[in-house]
Amino acid sequence: MELVVHTPTTAPDGARQVLEGIAAELGFIPNLAGAAAGSPALATGFDALRRAATATGLDPVDREIAGLAVGVHVHNSYGVAFHSTRLDRLGAAEQEIEAMRAGSAPSDSRQAAVYEFAREVAVRRGEVGDKAVAALREAGFDDRGVLDILTECAFATLVGLIDNLAGRVPLDDFLRPRTWTAGA
């Protein structure tokens, strides 16, 4: 299904205001937000979950690792490109980013715990095993930290659902250098 990537000019009432708010906050409207704007309800939910994920107490690198793990394991090209780009901008090693894009956890034990937990959330549809939770606990995450990672996983899953339904939302220019295809 091809989804229209809306702008504030083309979006239906209710979604227009959401896109304007995103543009005011980010300085642009990501194509994925524009695609969600075909439904005011989805646009509103997308933006609320985006804001919630941003407001967690997570280290930004941990947040991006969780999003990348979900993207890789639900075959979400937009999310993988986005989180790879963010990790690069946050100073993550290229070797680590490429390993995660290939489906492997990073070498750092804390980051690996985040990646594996997020992978299980995606692959097992939330039925995360005790081992993944124990690894997060050992890495220093309390209940809030675990739930904050879950918040990022929920947002990354929503992004993946939209991207997959659309048969791929066109990548924004800044994401194109990190284009990703499942299995590649």
C-alpha positions in Angstrom: 0.0 0.0 0.0 1.5 3.3 -1.0 0.9 6.0 1.7 0.9 9.7 0.8 3.7 11.6 2.6 1.6 14.6 3.8 2.7 18.1 4.5 0.8 20.6 6.7 -0.8 21.8 3.5 -2.1 18.4 2.4 -2.8 16.7 5.7 -6.4 16.3 7.0 -7.6 18.4 9.8 -6.2 17.2 13.1 -3.1 15.8 11.5 -2.1 19.3 10.1 -1.6 20.6 13.6 0.5 17.6 14.6 2.8 18.1 11.6 3.1 21.8 12.3 4.1 20.9 15.9 6.7 18.4 14.7 8.1 21.0 12.2 8.3 23.6 15.0 10.2 21.2 17.3 12.5 19.4 14.8 12.8 22.1 12.1 11.4 19.7 9.5 8.8 17.0 9.1 10.2 13.4 8.7 8.7 11.5 5.9 7.5 8.8 8.3 5.5 11.4 10.3 4.1 12.7 7.0 3.0 9.2 6.1 1.3 8.8 9.5 -0.6 12.0 8.9 -3.1 10.4 6.5 -5.0 9.6 9.8 -5.3 12.3 12.4 -5.6 9.6 15.1 -2.4 7.8 13.9 -0.6 11.1 13.6 -1.6 12.1 17.1 -0.6 8.7 18.5 2.7 8.7 16.6 3.6 12.1 17.9 2.6 11.3 21.5 4.6 8.1 21.5 7.6 9.9 19.9 7.5 12.5 22.6 7.2 9.9 25.3 10.2 7.9 24.0 12.2 11.1 23.8 11.3 12.0 27.4 12.5 8.7 29.0 15.5 8.8 31.3 17.5 6.6 28.9 21.0 7.3 27.8 20.5 8.5 24.1 22.9 5.7 22.9 20.9 3.1 24.7 17.6 4.5 23.2 19.0 4.4 19.7 20.3 0.8 20.2 16.9 -0.3 21.3 15.3 1.4 18.3 17.9 -0.1 15.9 17.4 -3.6 17.3 13.6 -3.4 16.8 14.1 -2.0 13.3 16.4 -4.8 12.2 14.2 -7.5 13.6 10.9 -6.2 12.2 12.6 -5.4 8.9 11.9 -1.7 9.2 14.2 0.1 6.7 13.2 3.6 7.8 13.9 2.8 11.4 17.2 1.2 10.8 18.4 4.1 8.7 17.2 6.6 11.3 18.7 4.8 14.3 22.0 4.1 12.5 22.2 7.8 11.6 21.6 8.8 15.2 24.1 6.4 16.6 26.7 7.7 14.2 26.0 11.3 15.3 26.3 10.2 18.9 29.8 8.8 18.2 29.1 5.1 18.1 31.8 3.1 16.4 31.0 2.2 12.8 32.0 -1.4 13.4 29.4 -1.6 16.2 26.7 0.1 14.1 27.3 -2.4 11.2 27.2 -5.4 13.5 23.9 -4.3 14.9 22.5 -3.6 11.4 23.5 -7.2 10.6 21.6 -8.5 13.6 24.3 -8.9 16.2 24.5 -7.3 19.6 27.2 -4.7 20.3 30.4 -5.8 22.2 29.7 -3.6 25.3 27.8 -5.8 27.8 25.4 -3.0 28.8 24.6 -2.1 25.3 24.3 -5.8 24.4 21.7 -6.2 27.1 19.7 -3.3 25.7 19.9 -4.7 22.2 19.0 -8.3 23.2 16.0 -7.1 25.3 14.7 -4.9 22.4 15.3 -7.8 19.9 13.2 -10.1 22.1 10.5 -7.5 22.5 10.3 -7.3 18.7 10.7 -11.0 17.8 8.7 -12.5 20.6 6.0 -9.7 20.6 6.7 -8.7 24.1 7.1 -12.1 25.6 10.6 -11.3 26.8 12.5 -14.2 28.5 13.9 -14.0 32.0 17.4 -14.0 30.7 17.0 -10.8 28.7 15.5 -9.0 31.7 18.2 -10.4 34.1 20.8 -9.1 31.7 19.3 -5.6 31.9 19.1 -5.8 35.7 22.8 -6.8 35.8 23.6 -3.8 33.5 22.0 -1.5 36.1 18.5 -1.0 34.8 15.7 -0.8 37.4 12.0 -1.1 36.6 11.8 2.4 35.2 14.8 1.7 32.9 13.3 -1.5 31.6 9.9 0.2 31.0 11.7 3.2 29.3 13.4 0.8 26.9 10.0 -0.8 26.3 8.7 2.7 25.4 11.3 3.1 22.8 10.5 -0.4 21.5 6.9 0.5 21.2 7.7 3.6 19.2 10.1 1.7 17.0 7.4 -0.9 16.4 4.9 1.7 15.4 7.4 3.2 13.0 8.0 -0.3 11.6 4.3 -1.0 11.2 3.8 2.2 9.2 7.0 1.7 7.1 6.1 -1.9 6.3 2.4 -1.1 5.5 3.6 1.6 3.1 6.0 -0.9 1.4 8.7 1.6 2.5 8.3 5.3 3.3 10.8 7.2 1.2 13.9 8.0 3.3 14.6 11.6 4.1 17.7 13.0 2.5 19.8 12.9 5.7 18.9 9.1 6.1 19.8 8.0 2.6 23.5 7.3 3.4 22.3 4.7 5.9 19.8 2.9 3.5 19.3 -0.6 4.7 17.5 -3.7 3.3 16.6 -6.7 5.4 19.1 -9.6 4.8 21.6 -7.3 3.1 
